[in-house]
Amino acid sequence: MKSVKTILKAGSALLVAGMVFFAACKKNDSTASATEDVSYGQEQAQLEKTSDDVQTIGDQAYESMDGKLSTYRTAATTLSSCATITKDTVNGIITVNFGTVDCRCNDLNYRRGEVIIHYTGRYLATGSVHTITFSNYFVNDNQLTGSKTVTNAGTNASGQIYWNVSVNDSILLANNAGIISWTATRTRTLTSSTPITYSITGGGSLTRANGVVVTHTITSPLIITAGCAWIEQGTVADTLSNGKTAILDYGNGVCDALATVTYNGHTYNITLRR
Protein backbone atom coordinates (compact mmCIF):
# COMPACT_ATOMS: atom_id res chain seq x y z
CA MET A 1 0.00 0.00 0.00
CA LYS A 2 1.37 3.45 -0.83
CA SER A 3 2.34 5.67 2.08
CA VAL A 4 0.51 8.93 2.81
CA LYS A 5 3.67 10.74 1.82
CA THR A 6 3.60 9.10 -1.61
CA ILE A 7 -0.06 9.93 -2.10
CA LEU A 8 0.52 13.54 -1.18
CA LYS A 9 3.31 13.73 -3.66
CA ALA A 10 0.87 12.51 -6.29
CA GLY A 11 -1.19 15.60 -5.53
CA SER A 12 -4.50 13.76 -5.10
CA ALA A 13 -6.17 15.42 -2.11
CA LEU A 14 -9.53 14.02 -3.13
CA LEU A 15 -8.25 10.46 -2.98
CA VAL A 16 -6.80 11.04 0.48
CA ALA A 17 -10.15 12.35 1.74
CA GLY A 18 -11.92 9.35 0.27
CA MET A 19 -9.53 6.91 1.93
CA VAL A 20 -10.00 8.56 5.32
CA PHE A 21 -13.79 8.53 4.96
CA PHE A 22 -13.89 4.83 4.18
CA ALA A 23 -11.31 3.67 6.72
CA ALA A 24 -14.05 2.76 9.20
CA CYS A 25 -16.16 0.96 6.58
CA LYS A 26 -13.61 -1.05 4.61
CA LYS A 27 -10.94 -3.51 5.74
CA ASN A 28 -8.86 -6.14 3.96
CA ASP A 29 -9.94 -5.12 0.46
CA SER A 30 -7.09 -3.30 -1.25
CA THR A 31 -8.74 -3.55 -4.68
CA ALA A 32 -12.05 -1.86 -3.80
CA SER A 33 -12.72 1.65 -5.00
CA ALA A 34 -12.67 4.27 -2.23
CA THR A 35 -15.36 6.31 -3.99
CA GLU A 36 -18.34 4.03 -3.24
CA ASP A 37 -20.49 4.83 -0.20
CA VAL A 38 -21.67 1.62 1.47
CA SER A 39 -22.69 3.15 4.80
CA TYR A 40 -26.36 2.61 3.90
CA GLY A 41 -25.73 -0.92 5.20
CA GLN A 42 -25.14 0.50 8.67
CA GLU A 43 -28.30 2.61 8.48
CA GLN A 44 -30.41 -0.31 7.32
CA ALA A 45 -29.12 -2.61 10.05
CA GLN A 46 -29.68 0.04 12.71
CA LEU A 47 -33.31 0.51 11.70
CA GLU A 48 -33.96 -3.21 11.33
CA LYS A 49 -32.60 -4.18 14.74
CA THR A 50 -33.95 -1.20 16.69
CA SER A 51 -37.41 -1.66 15.19
CA ASP A 52 -37.44 -5.42 15.74
CA ASP A 53 -36.41 -5.08 19.39
CA VAL A 54 -39.63 -3.28 20.28
CA GLN A 55 -41.64 -6.33 19.23
CA THR A 56 -39.72 -8.43 21.75
CA ILE A 57 -40.23 -5.70 24.34
CA GLY A 58 -43.98 -5.72 23.67
CA ASP A 59 -44.16 -9.52 23.81
CA GLN A 60 -42.29 -9.70 27.11
CA ALA A 61 -44.32 -6.84 28.59
CA TYR A 62 -47.61 -8.61 27.82
CA GLU A 63 -46.43 -11.90 29.30
CA SER A 64 -44.69 -10.33 32.32
CA MET A 65 -45.97 -11.52 35.68
CA ASP A 66 -43.68 -9.38 37.85
CA GLY A 67 -43.83 -6.07 35.96
CA LYS A 68 -40.33 -6.53 34.53
CA LEU A 69 -38.92 -7.40 31.12
CA SER A 70 -37.17 -10.76 31.05
CA THR A 71 -34.48 -9.69 28.55
CA TYR A 72 -34.10 -5.92 28.83
CA ARG A 73 -32.91 -5.75 32.41
CA THR A 74 -29.85 -3.91 33.69
CA ALA A 75 -26.42 -5.27 32.89
CA ALA A 76 -25.46 -5.39 36.56
CA THR A 77 -28.10 -7.85 37.79
CA THR A 78 -31.00 -9.92 36.50
CA LEU A 79 -33.07 -8.80 39.50
CA SER A 80 -33.30 -5.19 38.41
CA SER A 81 -35.31 -3.86 35.46
CA CYS A 82 -34.61 -0.96 33.14
CA ALA A 83 -38.35 -0.43 32.62
CA THR A 84 -41.64 -0.33 34.47
CA ILE A 85 -44.69 -1.94 32.86
CA THR A 86 -48.20 -0.55 33.16
CA LYS A 87 -51.13 -2.62 31.87
CA ASP A 88 -54.53 -1.14 31.08
CA THR A 89 -56.54 -4.32 30.54
CA VAL A 90 -59.81 -2.42 30.02
CA ASN A 91 -58.57 -0.51 26.97
CA GLY A 92 -55.92 -3.02 25.90
CA ILE A 93 -52.87 -0.78 26.33
CA ILE A 94 -49.45 -1.63 27.72
CA THR A 95 -46.90 1.09 28.46
CA VAL A 96 -43.25 0.14 28.88
CA ASN A 97 -41.48 3.08 30.49
CA PHE A 98 -37.67 3.16 30.51
CA GLY A 99 -37.71 6.50 32.35
CA THR A 100 -36.28 9.87 31.41
CA VAL A 101 -32.65 9.00 32.15
CA ASP A 102 -30.73 6.45 30.09
CA CYS A 103 -30.68 2.92 31.49
CA ARG A 104 -28.03 0.48 30.26
CA CYS A 105 -29.81 -2.76 29.45
CA ASN A 106 -28.06 -6.12 29.37
CA ASP A 107 -27.84 -6.02 25.55
CA LEU A 108 -25.44 -3.08 26.16
CA ASN A 109 -27.84 -0.52 24.68
CA TYR A 110 -28.98 2.58 26.56
CA ARG A 111 -32.74 3.25 26.52
CA ARG A 112 -35.12 5.92 27.76
CA GLY A 113 -38.72 6.90 27.01
CA GLU A 114 -41.81 4.80 26.39
CA VAL A 115 -42.89 1.97 24.11
CA ILE A 116 -46.71 1.81 23.88
CA ILE A 117 -48.55 -1.33 22.76
CA HIS A 118 -52.24 -1.44 21.83
CA TYR A 119 -53.30 -5.09 21.80
CA THR A 120 -56.30 -7.27 21.04
CA GLY A 121 -54.93 -10.41 22.70
CA ARG A 122 -51.82 -12.32 23.68
CA TYR A 123 -48.82 -11.92 21.41
CA LEU A 124 -48.77 -15.73 21.07
CA ALA A 125 -52.50 -15.99 20.27
CA THR A 126 -53.51 -16.58 16.65
CA GLY A 127 -55.23 -13.52 15.19
CA SER A 128 -54.08 -11.10 17.89
CA VAL A 129 -52.95 -7.66 16.72
CA HIS A 130 -50.38 -5.49 18.48
CA THR A 131 -49.90 -1.89 17.30
CA ILE A 132 -46.70 -0.35 18.66
CA THR A 133 -45.96 3.38 18.96
CA PHE A 134 -43.44 5.45 20.89
CA SER A 135 -43.24 8.44 23.21
CA ASN A 136 -39.81 10.08 23.42
CA TYR A 137 -38.23 6.64 23.02
CA PHE A 138 -34.46 6.68 22.53
CA VAL A 139 -31.86 3.97 22.01
CA ASN A 140 -28.28 5.22 22.42
CA ASP A 141 -29.57 8.81 21.96
CA ASN A 142 -31.21 7.91 18.63
CA GLN A 143 -34.98 8.53 18.72
CA LEU A 144 -37.32 5.93 17.25
CA THR A 145 -40.64 7.29 15.93
CA GLY A 146 -43.51 5.95 13.84
CA SER A 147 -45.52 2.77 14.29
CA LYS A 148 -45.68 -0.91 13.47
CA THR A 149 -48.54 -3.38 13.37
CA VAL A 150 -47.89 -6.99 14.33
CA THR A 151 -50.48 -9.68 13.53
CA ASN A 152 -50.17 -13.25 14.78
CA ALA A 153 -50.76 -15.45 11.72
CA GLY A 154 -50.75 -18.78 13.57
CA THR A 155 -48.23 -21.53 12.80
CA ASN A 156 -46.39 -22.43 9.61
CA ALA A 157 -45.90 -25.88 8.08
CA SER A 158 -43.11 -26.55 10.58
CA GLY A 159 -45.35 -25.74 13.52
CA GLN A 160 -43.56 -22.46 14.27
CA ILE A 161 -45.51 -19.38 15.35
CA TYR A 162 -45.14 -16.45 12.98
CA TRP A 163 -46.31 -12.85 12.66
CA ASN A 164 -47.01 -10.54 9.73
CA VAL A 165 -45.51 -7.13 10.41
CA SER A 166 -46.19 -3.77 8.75
CA VAL A 167 -43.57 -1.14 9.55
CA ASN A 168 -43.44 2.65 9.16
CA ASP A 169 -40.58 3.74 11.40
CA SER A 170 -37.94 6.47 11.49
CA ILE A 171 -34.81 7.08 13.54
CA LEU A 172 -33.78 10.64 14.35
CA LEU A 173 -30.04 10.14 14.60
CA ALA A 174 -28.13 11.59 17.55
CA ASN A 175 -26.12 14.81 17.18
CA ASN A 176 -28.41 16.10 14.39
CA ALA A 177 -26.95 13.51 11.99
CA GLY A 178 -30.21 13.29 10.05
CA ILE A 179 -33.20 10.97 9.78
CA ILE A 180 -33.38 7.46 8.37
CA SER A 181 -36.81 6.00 7.71
CA TRP A 182 -38.48 3.04 6.07
CA THR A 183 -41.67 1.35 5.12
CA ALA A 184 -41.47 -2.42 5.14
CA THR A 185 -43.35 -5.68 5.43
CA ARG A 186 -41.89 -8.50 7.45
CA THR A 187 -42.66 -12.08 8.40
CA ARG A 188 -41.26 -12.78 11.87
CA THR A 189 -41.00 -16.44 12.84
CA LEU A 190 -40.16 -17.78 16.31
CA THR A 191 -37.54 -20.44 15.61
CA SER A 192 -36.28 -21.04 19.16
CA SER A 193 -37.42 -20.27 22.68
CA THR A 194 -34.06 -20.97 24.34
CA PRO A 195 -32.63 -18.52 23.61
CA ILE A 196 -35.48 -16.54 22.04
CA THR A 197 -34.60 -16.41 18.35
CA TYR A 198 -36.52 -15.02 15.38
CA SER A 199 -36.15 -15.47 11.63
CA ILE A 200 -37.08 -12.38 9.59
CA THR A 201 -38.05 -12.21 5.91
CA GLY A 202 -39.61 -9.53 3.70
CA GLY A 203 -38.78 -6.33 1.86
CA GLY A 204 -39.25 -2.60 1.85
CA SER A 205 -37.87 0.83 1.09
CA LEU A 206 -35.28 2.76 3.11
CA THR A 207 -34.77 6.52 2.92
CA ARG A 208 -31.25 7.39 3.99
CA ALA A 209 -30.16 10.38 6.05
CA ASN A 210 -28.92 11.98 2.83
CA GLY A 211 -32.35 11.55 1.21
CA VAL A 212 -31.36 8.71 -1.13
CA VAL A 213 -33.90 5.87 -1.36
CA VAL A 214 -32.73 2.23 -1.26
CA THR A 215 -35.16 -0.64 -1.84
CA HIS A 216 -34.39 -4.00 -0.30
CA THR A 217 -35.38 -7.65 -0.22
CA ILE A 218 -34.22 -10.15 2.40
CA THR A 219 -32.72 -12.98 0.34
CA SER A 220 -31.64 -15.19 3.25
CA PRO A 221 -33.58 -14.90 6.55
CA LEU A 222 -32.20 -12.50 9.13
CA ILE A 223 -31.51 -14.20 12.46
CA ILE A 224 -32.14 -12.09 15.55
CA THR A 225 -31.60 -13.36 19.09
CA ALA A 226 -32.94 -11.51 22.13
CA GLY A 227 -30.04 -10.09 24.09
CA CYS A 228 -27.71 -9.62 21.11
CA ALA A 229 -27.22 -6.00 20.06
CA TRP A 230 -26.86 -6.88 16.37
CA ILE A 231 -28.38 -9.00 13.63
CA GLU A 232 -26.39 -12.23 13.65
CA GLN A 233 -27.01 -13.76 10.24
CA GLY A 234 -28.76 -13.31 6.88
CA THR A 235 -28.42 -11.44 3.60
CA VAL A 236 -30.26 -8.51 2.01
CA ALA A 237 -30.27 -7.47 -1.66
CA ASP A 238 -30.30 -3.67 -1.92
CA THR A 239 -31.24 -1.84 -5.11
CA LEU A 240 -29.44 1.49 -5.12
CA SER A 241 -30.45 4.76 -6.77
CA ASN A 242 -28.23 3.95 -9.77
CA GLY A 243 -30.22 0.74 -10.39
CA LYS A 244 -27.37 -1.54 -9.30
CA THR A 245 -27.70 -4.20 -6.62
CA ALA A 246 -25.55 -4.62 -3.52
CA ILE A 247 -25.58 -7.53 -1.07
CA LEU A 248 -25.53 -6.86 2.66
CA ASP A 249 -24.34 -9.96 4.55
CA TYR A 250 -24.64 -10.13 8.34
CA GLY A 251 -22.41 -13.17 8.75
CA ASN A 252 -22.76 -16.74 9.95
CA GLY A 253 -24.55 -16.55 13.29
CA VAL A 254 -21.98 -14.92 15.58
CA CYS A 255 -23.19 -12.08 17.82
CA ASP A 256 -20.88 -9.29 16.67
CA ALA A 257 -20.96 -5.94 14.88
CA LEU A 258 -19.31 -7.20 11.70
CA ALA A 259 -20.99 -7.37 8.29
CA THR A 260 -20.02 -7.02 4.64
CA VAL A 261 -21.40 -5.22 1.60
CA THR A 262 -20.59 -6.64 -1.83
CA TYR A 263 -21.03 -4.12 -4.63
CA ASN A 264 -19.64 -3.66 -8.11
CA GLY A 265 -17.35 -6.66 -7.76
CA HIS A 266 -15.82 -5.56 -4.45
CA THR A 267 -16.50 -6.57 -0.85
CA TYR A 268 -16.41 -4.00 1.94
CA ASN A 269 -16.27 -4.79 5.66
CA ILE A 270 -18.52 -2.55 7.77
CA THR A 271 -19.07 -2.15 11.49
CA LEU A 272 -22.73 -2.11 12.46
CA ARG A 273 -24.09 0.69 14.64
CA ARG A 274 -26.04 0.40 17.88
C-alpha positions in Angstrom: 0.0 0.0 0.0 1.4 3.4 -0.8 2.3 5.7 2.1 0.5 8.9 2.8 3.7 10.7 1.8 3.6 9.1 -1.6 -0.1 9.9 -2.1 0.5 13.5 -1.2 3.3 13.7 -3.7 0.9 12.5 -6.3 -1.2 15.6 -5.5 -4.5 13.8 -5.1 -6.2 15.4 -2.1 -9.5 14.0 -3.1 -8.2 10.5 -3.0 -6.8 11.0 0.5 -10.2 12.4 1.7 -11.9 9.4 0.3 -9.5 6.9 1.9 -10.0 8.6 5.3 -13.8 8.5 5.0 -13.9 4.8 4.2 -11.3 3.7 6.7 -14.0 2.8 9.2 -16.2 1.0 6.6 -13.6 -1.1 4.6 -10.9 -3.5 5.7 -8.9 -6.1 4.0 -9.9 -5.1 0.5 -7.1 -3.3 -1.2 -8.7 -3.5 -4.7 -12.0 -1.9 -3.8 -12.7 1.7 -5.0 -12.7 4.3 -2.2 -15.4 6.3 -4.0 -18.3 4.0 -3.2 -20.5 4.8 -0.2 -21.7 1.6 1.5 -22.7 3.2 4.8 -26.4 2.6 3.9 -25.7 -0.9 5.2 -25.1 0.5 8.7 -28.3 2.6 8.5 -30.4 -0.3 7.3 -29.1 -2.6 10.0 -29.7 0.0 12.7 -33.3 0.5 11.7 -34.0 -3.2 11.3 -32.6 -4.2 14.7 -34.0 -1.2 16.7 -37.4 -1.7 15.2 -37.4 -5.4 15.7 -36.4 -5.1 19.4 -39.6 -3.3 20.3 -41.6 -6.3 19.2 -39.7 -8.4 21.8 -40.2 -5.7 24.3 -44.0 -5.7 23.7 -44.2 -9.5 23.8 -42.3 -9.7 27.1 -44.3 -6.8 28.6 -47.6 -8.6 27.8 -46.4 -11.9 29.3 -44.7 -10.3 32.3 -46.0 -11.5 35.7 -43.7 -9.4 37.8 -43.8 -6.1 36.0 -40.3 -6.5 34.5 -38.9 -7.4 31.1 -37.2 -10.8 31.1 -34.5 -9.7 28.6 -34.1 -5.9 28.8 -32.9 -5.7 32.4 -29.9 -3.9 33.7 -26.4 -5.3 32.9 -25.5 -5.4 36.6 -28.1 -7.9 37.8 -31.0 -9.9 36.5 -33.1 -8.8 39.5 -33.3 -5.2 38.4 -35.3 -3.9 35.5 -34.6 -1.0 33.1 -38.3 -0.4 32.6 -41.6 -0.3 34.5 -44.7 -1.9 32.9 -48.2 -0.5 33.2 -51.1 -2.6 31.9 -54.5 -1.1 31.1 -56.5 -4.3 30.5 -59.8 -2.4 30.0 -58.6 -0.5 27.0 -55.9 -3.0 25.9 -52.9 -0.8 26.3 -49.4 -1.6 27.7 -46.9 1.1 28.5 -43.3 0.1 28.9 -41.5 3.1 30.5 -37.7 3.2 30.5 -37.7 6.5 32.4 -36.3 9.9 31.4 -32.7 9.0 32.1 -30.7 6.4 30.1 -30.7 2.9 31.5 -28.0 0.5 30.3 -29.8 -2.8 29.5 -28.1 -6.1 29.4 -27.8 -6.0 25.6 -25.4 -3.1 26.2 -27.8 -0.5 24.7 -29.0 2.6 26.6 -32.7 3.2 26.5 -35.1 5.9 27.8 -38.7 6.9 27.0 -41.8 4.8 26.4 -42.9 2.0 24.1 -46.7 1.8 23.9 -48.6 -1.3 22.8 -52.2 -1.4 21.8 -53.3 -5.1 21.8 -56.3 -7.3 21.0 -54.9 -10.4 22.7 -51.8 -12.3 23.7 -48.8 -11.9 21.4 -48.8 -15.7 21.1 -52.5 -16.0 20.3 -53.5 -16.6 16.6 -55.2 -13.5 15.2 -54.1 -11.1 17.9 -53.0 -7.7 16.7 -50.4 -5.5 18.5 -49.9 -1.9 17.3 -46.7 -0.4 18.7 -46.0 3.4 19.0 -43.4 5.5 20.9 -43.2 8.4 23.2 -39.8 10.1 23.4 -38.2 6.6 23.0 -34.5 6.7 22.5 -31.9 4.0 22.0 -28.3 5.2 22.4 -29.6 8.8 22.0 -31.2 7.9 18.6 -35.0 8.5 18.7 -37.3 5.9 17.2 -40.6 7.3 15.9 -43.5 6.0 13.8 -45.5 2.8 14.3 -45.7 -0.9 13.5 -48.5 -3.4 13.4 -47.9 -7.0 14.3 -50.5 -9.7 13.5 -50.2 -13.3 14.8 -50.8 -15.5 11.7 -50.7 -18.8 13.6 -48.2 -21.5 12.8 -46.4 -22.4 9.6 -45.9 -25.9 8.1 -43.1 -26.6 10.6 -45.4 -25.7 13.5 -43.6 -22.5 14.3 -45.5 -19.4 15.3 -45.1 -16.5 13.0 -46.3 -12.9 12.7 -47.0 -10.5 9.7 -45.5 -7.1 10.4 -46.2 -3.8 8.8 -43.6 -1.1 9.6 -43.4 2.6 9.2 -40.6 3.7 11.4 -37.9 6.5 11.5 -34.8 7.1 13.5 -33.8 10.6 14.3 -30.0 10.1 14.6 -28.1 11.6 17.5 -26.1 14.8 17.2 -28.4 16.1 14.4 -27.0 13.5 12.0 -30.2 13.3 10.0 -33.2 11.0 9.8 -33.4 7.5 8.4 -36.8 6.0 7.7 -38.5 3.0 6.1 -41.7 1.3 5.1 -41.5 -2.4 5.1 -43.3 -5.7 5.4 -41.9 -8.5 7.5 -42.7 -12.1 8.4 -41.3 -12.8 11.9 -41.0 -16.4 12.8 -40.2 -17.8 16.3 -37.5 -20.4 15.6 -36.3 -21.0 19.2 -37.4 -20.3 22.7 -34.1 -21.0 24.3 -32.6 -18.5 23.6 -35.5 -16.5 22.0 -34.6 -16.4 18.3 -36.5 -15.0 15.4 -36.2 -15.5 11.6 -37.1 -12.4 9.6 -38.0 -12.2 5.9 -39.6 -9.5 3.7 -38.8 -6.3 1.9 -39.3 -2.6 1.8 -37.9 0.8 1.1 -35.3 2.8 3.1 -34.8 6.5 2.9 -31.3 7.4 4.0 -30.2 10.4 6.1 -28.9 12.0 2.8 -32.3 11.6 1.2 -31.4 8.7 -1.1 -33.9 5.9 -1.4 -32.7 2.2 -1.3 -35.2 -0.6 -1.8 -34.4 -4.0 -0.3 -35.4 -7.7 -0.2 -34.2 -10.2 2.4 -32.7 -13.0 0.3 -31.6 -15.2 3.3 -33.6 -14.9 6.5 -32.2 -12.5 9.1 -31.5 -14.2 12.5 -32.1 -12.1 15.5 -31.6 -13.4 19.1 -32.9 -11.5 22.1 -30.0 -10.1 24.1 -27.7 -9.6 21.1 -27.2 -6.0 20.1 -26.9 -6.9 16.4 -28.4 -9.0 13.6 -26.4 -12.2 13.6 -27.0 -13.8 10.2 -28.8 -13.3 6.9 -28.4 -11.4 3.6 -30.3 -8.5 2.0 -30.3 -7.5 -1.7 -30.3 -3.7 -1.9 -31.2 -1.8 -5.1 -29.4 1.5 -5.1 -30.4 4.8 -6.8 -28.2 3.9 -9.8 -30.2 0.7 -10.4 -27.4 -1.5 -9.3 -27.7 -4.2 -6.6 -25.5 -4.6 -3.5 -25.6 -7.5 -1.1 -25.5 -6.9 2.7 -24.3 -10.0 4.6 -24.6 -10.1 8.3 -22.4 -13.2 8.7 -22.8 -16.7 10.0 -24.6 -16.5 13.3 -22.0 -14.9 15.6 -23.2 -12.1 17.8 -20.9 -9.3 16.7 -21.0 -5.9 14.9 -19.3 -7.2 11.7 -21.0 -7.4 8.3 -20.0 -7.0 4.6 -21.4 -5.2 1.6 -20.6 -6.6 -1.8 -21.0 -4.1 -4.6 -19.6 -3.7 -8.1 -17.3 -6.7 -7.8 -15.8 -5.6 -4.4 -16.5 -6.6 -0.8 -16.4 -4.0 1.9 -16.3 -4.8 5.7 -18.5 -2.6 7.8 -19.1 -2.1 11.5 -22.7 -2.1 12.5 -24.1 0.7 14.6 -26.0 0.4 17.9 
